[in-house]
């Protein structure tokens, strides 16, 4: 496909090589049902979290038009009950959105993937979802750095009177996509660490000529993959991406320094 650059300059999107997109799409029954259920699920999320739907009524309009166009498939989809599991305490998402809109600081009581409960003040930047989990991107005053907090791990949230500092470049500088399906991590491990491939959901496992193995997995949480690497110790031969290896090495050196102080 190709687009008209001249039309785009005037605010219009025009296909010059449509390749079949110049006629209405015909959905199969299964496609129509899947699309209707997805739209209904999205509407459930929007109804549970007021203010999420940027164009009020857009989902209802889309569902109505698609139902009218698909006939029997719409009747089948209507017979399916849609229930979504809330992944955050009631009111948490709304409180975060209000704080972001009002430029207010938040106080969080948060439990990490390592089951450590902390309390911290944060400047919220944005709330986002990958369709599975919701997360808050914020500047953490306790850690003095940007952090991502899963909403289902926020135990309590309070909107403070203090104004949040502006962090316009926080998201732009974030090159570590831990949200969603997670960050793709590749590990080279010695043979005794094969249990990682057997007990952890992995993308790919490659047996190496020397008897070791290469494992590719998606790490949805930085604390989890950091803890995994530290627990493996000498069984870890190589880590990619390099900045993950550096972060874990820094954490290991700090732990060793603490042992030195105890000694």
Secondary structure, DSSP 8 states (H G I E B T S, - for coil): --B-HHHHHTT---BSS-TTTTS-----HHHHHHHHHHHHHHHHHHHHSTT--SSTTHHHHHHHHHHHHHTHHHHHHHTS-------S-TTHHHHHHHHHHHTEEEEEEEE-TTS-EEEEEEEEEEEEE-SS-EEEEEEETTTTEEEEEEGGGEEEEEEEEEE----TTHHHH-----STT-EEEEEEE-GGGGHHHHHS--SEEEE-TTS-EEEEEEES-HHHHHHHHHHHGGGEEEEESHHHHHHHHHHHHHHHHHHHHH-
